[in-house]
Amino acid sequence: MKFDQPATPNPIDQERVVTRPHTRIEGPLKVTGQAPYAYEYQLPETPTYGFVLGAGIARGKIKSIDTAAAEAAPGVLLVLTHENMPAQGASDTPVPQQEDASPQLAGPEVRHYHQAVAFVVAETFEQARAAASLIEVEYEVTPGQFTLADTVDSGKEPDDAVDSVVGNFEKAFDAAEVTVDLTFTTPDQSQAPMEPHATIAHWDGEQLTVHTAHQVVHWVKRGLALTLKVPQKNVRVVSAYVGGGFGTKLLFFSDAVLSAAAARVLGRPVKTTLQRPLIFNNTSHRAATIQRVRLGADHAGNLSAVGHDAWTGNLPGGDTEPACEATKYLYAGANRQIRTRKTELDLPPGASMRAPGEAVGMLAIEGAMDELAEKLGVDPVELRLMNDVQFDPEKGPKRPFSSRKLAQALRTGAKAFGWEGRPRTPQERRDGEWLIGYGVASAFRTNLVKPSGATIRLEPGGTLTVETQMTDIGTGSYTILGQVAAEMLGLTLEQVQVRLGDSEYPASSGSGGSWGANSASAGVYAACDALRRDLAAKAGYTYANAVFRGGKIWQGAECTELSDLAGKEGVSATGSMTYGDLDEQFAQAGFGAHFVEVRVNAYTAEIRVNRALSVVGAGRILNPITARSQCLGGMTMGIGSALMEELHVDHDLGLFVNHDLGEYHVPVHADIPDMDVIFIDELDDASSPLRAKGLGELGISGVGAAVANAVYNATGVRVRDFPITLDKILAGWDAQA
């Protein structure tokens, strides 16, 4: 099925199951420990255990590597290095590589700190870890570049974030009545999922089965086949439950490749989890940015010039952190200049992390809008409203937004939050030793869709089974896909069984980029539509007149039980959803507004978020419980990004030194206040047959800016160098004294 025309009325519109607040159907399995994550699958044969040894340099070559002591250690079965590793094919993860130069086992060249240089397999984890410590590696060090600020002059326009120029920005900015010219910096950050990257690999002849933690099953299946030089048909990937990914599990790393290679050599299963320091340095992260935002407006606040320049760095061939993306779409302004420059750094690979681009880019553009509002003497909400636009600002009216509820979200949030009663000037409101501030920011996240498929089987007895490669990374995929199938066939959610995360099932969008729920649901919709047509024909009904309700198919007053149509063998159908060019005809994105109240200690500058509200327009909300959970999680991440998340780079050695969950700070329960979410009623006909849009990362994008703006309102100190920590507030007060 191809979605190339705006959605028309369809069975989802009944909303008997979809849009209803169902709790997660897999929840009981998770809370009782019965949901197997990658490292927990039980195999008939006792597994061996792998341990990855990471490089002790950031850039250079391995001069020699002595594994004799490790190989002689108790329980050791195999030690792999570049000298005896089976030939690796061209890899496209985490950065493009050539034949036999896969980043999953370095040698002799080393490209980043903690890149795998050896892999020890033993009978127990403890034996493998102990043996790895006996390996002696001698390196030849090459000087590396680890500081983004030192490389900005060498930045080049990347292929994945090309310049966007409309009108004459420089002329308009110079002529503007009111301007701001501001520089913001954001640090390297880690996805830091609770579940580590982990794999169990085993072979049955030429057939490889990999249980691994991954967000997109067919991506890792293809990548492993290429790297291991085996046909894709010989690789099965199982990833039924994923304990958080946030982008890093869109890629695959040394645990998967080395486990599979070693298992083939040994003829036994190999089980590997990356130790926490390697999760920070061996896998991917969000790269640091330097951003310059220039805005020009008239005295009333109408934007005439919008400029956003960003610099970021990565290994050669790696992705760009697209920090300017949101600025292309957020506000009006006839003259626009949006540019990204990527430099070469010798840090671990940068890649997708929790709303890549928007999460950090909106710290800059929404901070600049707040500063422009102050300079104009205009309410920050009103400034955003007067520059709202219902079409792509770069393309003009010929490319309207399919739906855009930014203005409604701002007005709804302002009323619900009590924005009218906010402190109007910095340090205006105080409660004892606490300064109180309010902040606002818009929310934006591009809406993405991906092809997705499923098999739907009507079982004997009239229940349904859904099978698709779609993954559940804690987002509620099991429940949402079950709801869609139940809606389409006129059943209850309790009558549907959902099976996910197996490459034996039809390929799905997977989880990433906030495309998962909408895309995978559309795939289930397509398969259900095919099954409905088959069942109607089997019942002798005209499909256009058939109604599925209450476990029956109806045509007028006549009905047939689905269980009768299923018979003793059951009936199944497979379908997939692909997409036309509606995303070219219509700009598609989710919009919203974030409101935050902070308290800052007047003596210590300790910052506490007191309350937060997000108002969200993201198309049809398929399940308000799981959707609210996604938004609350996004708000939590946004607060963490603003106030605490930062990978500290050792600028001499080229590694992230705070590489564990003790020193890489993320919010805990005590950091998170009373938070609320309001969903705007919205249907997006151009997005999918479900009229939904991506949601998860919309909850992150803009939150940090609202926090920063609130901190300024409380303290009178603008911090543009994230994260906002108390030492920066104290320094600002000292400068004012």
N, C-alpha and C positions, 0 to 999 in steps of 0.2 A: 504494500500500500504506500502510495506517495502522497505526502502532504504538500500540495503546491497551490492550494486555494484556501482562503480563510475558512475556518470551521463553520459548519452549519449545524442545526439542531441534531443531536445524536443521543444515544442511550445514557451517556454520562450526565446529561442535563437533568435526569430524574433525581439525582442526588439523594437516593435512598440510603446508599452506603458511603459513596464518595462525599467528602466534605463533613462527614460525621466524626465525632471525637472518639475514635477507637484507640484503646491502649495497644501497645506493641504485642503482636501475637507471639514473637519470639522472646519476649521479656522473661517469662518464667524459666526458660532454658538458660538464659544468661545469669539470672540472679541465683540459680541453683547450681551453677557450674556445669551444666549439661551441654552448653553450646561449645563445640570444640573450635578453638582458635588454632592457628597454624602449627604451633609448637606442641599441641595437645592431642593430635590425632593418634589413635592407637593402630599399630600395624601388627599383622600376624608374626612378623619376625622382629626380634629385639634390635633396636636401632643402634648405630654407633653415633658418636658425638663429634662434631666439628668445632674448631676454634680458629678464628681469623686473627692473624698477627698483622697489625697496621704499621705502615712505614713510620720511621722516626725522623724523617725529613719531609720538607714540603716540595722540594724540587731538586732533581739530580739523578744519579744513577746508582744502582747496586753494583759495587765493585766485587763483592764476594758474599756468599751466604752459606753458612756452615750449619747443616741440619743433623749432623751425626749424633750429637747428644740427644736431641729430641727423638730421633728414630729409635734410639736404644732405650728410651724411657719406658717405664711400665705401662702396659696397655695400649701403646701407640701402634696403629695399623698402617698409617700412611702420612707422609708429609709432602705436600705439593708446594712447589715454587715455580718461578718462570722457567726453571731449567728442566722440569719434568711434567709440567702441566700439559694435558692434552691440547692440541691446537684449538685456538679459539677463532671463531669467525668474526666478521665485522659486526660491531655492536653499535646501537644507536641510543644507548642509555648508560650513564646519565648524560654523556656528551658524545657526539659522533666520533667513532674510532675507525681505524683501518684493520685489516686482517692481522691477527695475532698481536693486536695492541689493545685488547679489551682492558678497560679500567678495573675489571673485577679480579685481576691478579697481576700486579705490576711487575715489570722487570724486562730488561734491566732499567728502563727509564721509570722514574717516579714523578708523577704530576701533581700530587697534593698530599698533605699530611694524612696519615692513617689510611692511605690507600693500601689495600691488601698486598702483602709481600710474601706471605706464607699461610698455609692452611694445614692444620694438624687434625687428624682424625684418630680417636682412641675409643676404647670401650666405654669410658665414662667421661662426662664433661670435665670433671676435676683433673683427670689424667691428661686430657687434651690441653687444658689451660696450663697445667704445670709444664708440660713438654714444650709448649710454645715459648715459655720464658727461657728455654735453653738454647733457642736458635740465636746464632750470632750473625749479625748483618753489618757489613762494612760499606759505607756510602761515600760517594763523591758528590759533594754538595754544590749545586748551582745557585747563585744568588737569585732570589725571587722577589716579586712585587706583591705586597700584602696590604697596601694602604690605598684606598680608592682616591683620596684627595690628591695623592701624588701623581695620579695617572690621567687626570681630566683632560690635559692638553693632547693626549694621544687617543682620545675617544673617537670612535667612528660610528656612522649611522648604521644600525644593524638591519638585517633583512627582515627581522620579525617585529620591528617597531620603526617604520619609515616615517620621515618627516611629513607633517600635515600643515600646509600653509594656505590660508585664505585671505585675500585682500592684501593690504599693506600694513602689517602689524607695527613696525617701527615708526612709521609716519603717524599712525593713529595714536600710539602710546605717547609720542612726543607732544601731540596736540591735545591730549585728554586734559580735562579740567582738574581731575583728581586721580592720582596714581598711587600704587604701592609696588615696591620692588623688593622682594623678600627671598631669602635663602633658607631652606629647611634641609635637615639631614636625618636619615633613618638608619639604624644599625643593621648589621647582619642578624638574622633571627633563625630560630630552629622550629620546625614543626612539632618536635617533641611529643610524638604520640605515646600514649601509655603502653600499648602493646609494642614490643620491639619488633624490628624486622626479623623474621624467622622463617625457616623452611625445613620441611622433611622431604627428602628426595629418595625415590627407590625405582629400580628398573625391573621389568619383567621381560627378559629377552631384549628386544629393541625398543620396547615401550617404556617411556619415562612417565612417572606420575610425581607431581610436585604439589605438596600442600604448602602454601605460602601465603603471606599477608600482602595482598595486593588489591588495588582499587579497580583495575580494568583487566579482566581475565584474558581477553584475546590479545592485549598488548604484551603481557608477559609471556604468553604462549609463543607468540611470534618471535619475541626478542630472545627467549631461551633457545628456540630452535635455530635461529641464526648464529648465536654465540657458540652453541654446542655442535653446530654443523650437522643437525639431524632434521629430517622432514617434520613439518608441523604436525602431520597426522600421527606422528609417533610421540607427541607430547600431550599429556593431560595435566591441566592445572585445576586445583581445587582451592577455593578461597571463600568458604561459605560464611565465615564471620571474621570481621576485621576490627581490631580494637583501636580505631582511630587511624587516620592516614594524613589528612590535611595537606595532601599534595605529594609528600615524600614517597608514598606507596603507589604513585602513578608510574614510578620507575622501578627497576629491579636492581639489586646490588649483589655484593659478594656472597651473601648467605645462600641465595638461590643458585647462582652459577657454580660456585665451588662445591656445594652439597651435591648437585647433580653430577658434576664431573667426577668427584670422589666416589660417589655411589656406583658409578659405572665401572671404575677401576677396581673397587673392592668387591662388587657383586653383593653388597649389603646396603640397607637403608642408612642414610646419613642425616643427622638432625642437628641443625645449627641455629643459634640465635646470636645476633650481634650484641656485644656488650655495649652498655650505654655510651661510653666515650666514642665508640665507632659509629653509633647512630648520629652523633653530632658531627663527626669529621669524615667518616667513610661514606655517608649517604649525602643527601642534598639539604640545602637550606635556602632561606630568602636572602638575596644579596642586598648589601647596603646601597643606599642611594644618596645623592646630593641633588636637590631640586631648587630651581629658581622659578618663582612665579611672579609675573608682572601683570597687573590689571589696570586698565584705564577706564574711567567713567566720567559722565557729566555730573554736575552738582546734585542732580536728582537721584543719581545712582544707576543710570542706564549704562551698561557696559558697552564700550566701543572697541576695546583692545583686550584680548585674552592671550597671554603668553605663558607657556610652561615648558621649561627645559629640564631634562633629567640626565644624570650620569649614573651609571652602574657598571659593575665589573663581573667577569666570569672567566672560567677556563676557555681556551679556544674552542669554538664550535658550540658553546653552551647557550642556553636561553637568555633572553633579556628580561629584566624586571620591568614590565611596561607601566611605569608609574604615571605616565601622562594620559592613560587611556580614558579615565573618567572625564577629564577636562575637555575632551573632544565633544562630549554630549551634554554636559550639565547645564550650561547657561548660554544665553544669547550673547552676541558680540560679533559685529560684521568682520572684524579684522583679527585673524587668529594665527598664532605661530606655535606649534607644538612639536618639540624635537626631543629625541632620545639619543644619547651617545653611550656606546659600550666600550669599555676598556678591557685589557687583559690582566687578570689577577691570577695568582698561584694559590688561591685558597680552595678548599673543597668545593664541589660543584654547586652552583646556584640553580634552582629550578622552582617549580610551582610550590607555593605555600599560601594557604588560606586567603583566597581572593587576591591572586597575584596581580600586581598593578594597583588596583583600586585601594587595597588596604593601606598602602603607604602613600600612594599618590593623593588620596583625599585628605591625608593629614596636612598636605601642603595647600591644595586648592581651597579647602574649606577653612583652613587657618587664615589664608590670605583674604577670603571673603569676609571673615570676621574683622580683620584689621581694616579692610576697606570700609566696612559699615561704620566702624568707630570713627574713622577719618571723615566720613560723610555726615556723621551724626544721625545715621539711619538705623532703625531697628534691624538687627541681622536677619530676622525672619522676613521682613518686608523687602530687604535687598534681594534675597533669593526669589521672592515672589515676583518682583518687578522684572527679573531677568529670566523667568521661566519661559520656556519655548516649547511648542508642540511639534517641532520637527527637528531633524538633525541639523544642528547649527552650521555644519560644514557643507551640507548638501542643499539646504534650503527646503522650501515647502514641497518639492518634488519627492522628498523622502520623509514622510511624517512618521512619528512614533506610533507603533501599533496600539499602545496604551501608555499613558504617562500620568500618574496621579501624585506627582511631587507636590503641587500646590495644595491639594486636598490633605496630603500627609502633614505638611507644615502647619496648616490651619488647625487640623484636628489635634495634632500633638501640642501645639501652643495652648489651645484651650484646655486640654486634659492635664497638662503639666502645670498650668498656672503661670505661663510665661509673662502675662501682663503684669504680674506682681513681682517680676524679677528685680534684682539689684541693677540699677541703671549704670552705675560707675564702679570701677574697681575699689575693693575694700569698703564698700558702702554698708555691707551687712555683716554683723558679727554676733556670735552666740558664745559668750564667755571668751575662752582663748581660741575659738575657732572662727576663721573667716569663711564666709559662705559665698559661693559663686554659681551662676547658671551659665550653661553653654548649649549651643545648638549647632547642628550640621546636617546637611542633606545626606541621604543614602542613595547609592547608585551601584549597580552591578549589571554588566552586559548579560543579556539572556542568550544562552547557547543551547543548541539541540544537537544530538548525535543520532545516527541510525541505530536502531535497536530492534531486537526480535525476541520471540518467545514461542513456546509450545504450550497449548492449553488442552488438557485432556478431561473430558467428561467421564468420570469413573462409573462403573456399575454401582447402582445405588443413588446416583444423581449428584455426587460431590464433584468438585473441580480440583485439578492439580495444575499448578503453574510452574513451568521450568524455564529459566533464563540464566544467562551468565551474569546478570546484574549482581553487584555486590552490596553488602550492607556494612557501612563503616561506622555504624552507630546512629544512622540517620532515619531509620524506620522503613527501609525498603521493603522488608517482608510484609509489613502491614499495608502500606500504600498499594503495592501491586496486588495484594489480596483483595483490597477494597475495589480496585478497578475491575478485576475479573468478576467479583461478586455482582457489581453493578451491571456489567454487560450481560451476564447470564441470568439475572433476576434471582440471585441467591443471597444468603447472608454471609458475612465474613467467616463465620464459624464453619461454613460448608466448603471452605477453600483451603487447600494446602499449598504452600509456596516453597519452592526449592531454588536456591540461588548459588551462584559462585562456582560453577563447574563448567569447564570448557567443553564438556560433552553436550551441553545445552546450547540453544541458539545464541549467537553472539549478541551482546547487549552493549549499551553505552558505557556501562560501568559508572563508578562514582567519582566525579571530579568536575571542577568548573561550575558547580551548581546545576549541571545539566542532568543529573541522575534521575531524580524523581519524574520530571516531566518527560524525558526521553524514554526511559524504561517503561513508564506507564503507557506511552504511546505505542511502544512495541507490543505490550500486552493487549492494548486496545485492538491493534491490527490482527493479532492472533485470535482474539475473541470474536472479532467481526467475521473472520473466516469460519470459525466454528459455528457461530449463529447462522450463517448462510447454509452450512452443511446440515444443521439440525432442522432448519425450516424446510429445506428440500426433502429431508427424510420424513418429516411429518406431513408433507404434501401441502404446505402452506406457501403463500406468496410472501417473499421476504419483506417487501415494503410494508405489509400489513401485520407482520408477526410482532408480538409483544412478549418479552420474557419477564415473567413475574411469578414469585412464590414457588419456584422450582418447577414451573410449567412454561410451555410456550403456547401463546394464545393467538387465535385469529378470530376476531369477533367474540362470539359466545362459546366457540369451540376451543378446547385446550387438549394438550398432550403432556403427560409427565416427562420431564427430562430423563428420569431414571428408566422409563420405558424406551426412550430413544437410545440411551446408552447401551442397553442390552447387557449381555454377559461379557463382552469384550471391551466395552467402552468406545468412545469416539474421540479423536484428537484432531487438532489442526495447528499448523505452524504458520506464523506470519511475521512480518517485519514492517517497520515504519522507516521510510526514507523521506528526504525533504527536497523541495524545489528551491526557488529563489525568493521566497517571501521575506527572508532576512535582508535581501537587497532592496526590495520594494519598500520595506518598513524598517525603521530603526527599532530594535527590540531591546528592552532593558527593564529591570526592576528598579523601582524608586521608593524612597521613604524619607523619614526624618528622625533624627535622634536628639533627645533632650536629656541633659545631665545636670545634676546638682552635686557639687563637691564641697567638702569642708577641708580647710587647710589650717594647720596649727600656726598661730601667729608668732610662736616662739621657735618651734623646731622645724616648721615648714613640712611636717608630715601631711601627706595628701590622702584623703579618704573620699571615695565616691559614695555619696549619701543615697541617691536614688537615680534611676535612669528609666527612660521610656523610649521605645522604638515604635514608630508608626510605619506600616509596611504595605506597599502595593505590589503584589507579585502574582497577579492573575488569580485563577481559582485556587483556593487553599484546599488541597486534597484531604488533609487531616489536620485539624486545628491543634491537636495535642502534639503530634510530631513536629508540626511547623513552629509552634511556640517554642518547643525545645530547641529547634535549630536556631531560632532568633536569640534566645537567651544565651546559648553557647556562643553565638557570634558576638553578642554584646560583651560577654566575658572576655573573649579574645581581644576585642577592640580596647577594652580597659587595660588589659595586660600589655598590649602593644604600646599604649600611650604612656604607661607609668613604670613598667619594669622589664619588659623583654629586651634582651640585648646579649648577643654573643660577643665576648671580649676577645679580640684578636691579639695574639702574641706577634707583634710586628717584626720580631727578629726571627722567630722559628716558623711562623706561618700556620698557626693552628688556632682553634677556638679553645681557650683554656678552661672555660666554665662548661665542660662537656658532661654534665650530669644534671639530674633533676633537683639536686640540692643547691647548685650554684646558678643554674639557668632558671631565673625566676619567672614563674607564671602565677596567675591568681589562684588563691585557695579560697575556701568557703568564707573565711574572715575578711577577705578583700572585696567580696561581692555583695552589693547592697540589695535593697528592694528594687526589683526590676519588673517592668510590665511591657506587654506587646499589644498593639492594636492593629488588626488587619483591616485594610481598606477593601470594600467590596469592589471586585474588578474581574473581568473576563477578558482574556487576550485572544481574539479570534485568529491572529496570525502566527501564534506561537506553536500550537499543537491542537489536535482534536479535543484535548482536555481543557484547553484555554488556560493552562497554568503557565507559570514562569519559574525560573530558577530562584531559589530562596536562601539557601544556607549561607552563602558568602555575602549576600545583601545585608545580613545582620551585623557583619563586621565592618563593612565599608562606611566610613564616616564617624563611627563611634569614637575613635581616638581623637579626632578633631573636636568633637563636642566636649570631650574631657579637657583637652588643652584650652579650648575657649573658656570653659568654666573655671579652670585654674587661673587664667588671666583675670577673669571677672572677680575672683576672690582675692587675688594677691597683687594685681597690678604688674606682674612680671610675665613677659612673653618669653616662652621657651620654644625655640624652633629646632633645637637639637634633641631629638628623641632618643631614649625615653625621658620623660619629665621626672626628675628625681629631686629630692629635697635640697641637695647641695646646689643645684642650679637655681632654685627659688631663693635660697639664702644669698647666693652670689648676686642675684638681681636686686635683692633688698639692700645689700651692701653698696651696690653701685648707685642706688637711689639716695643713700644716706648722705 
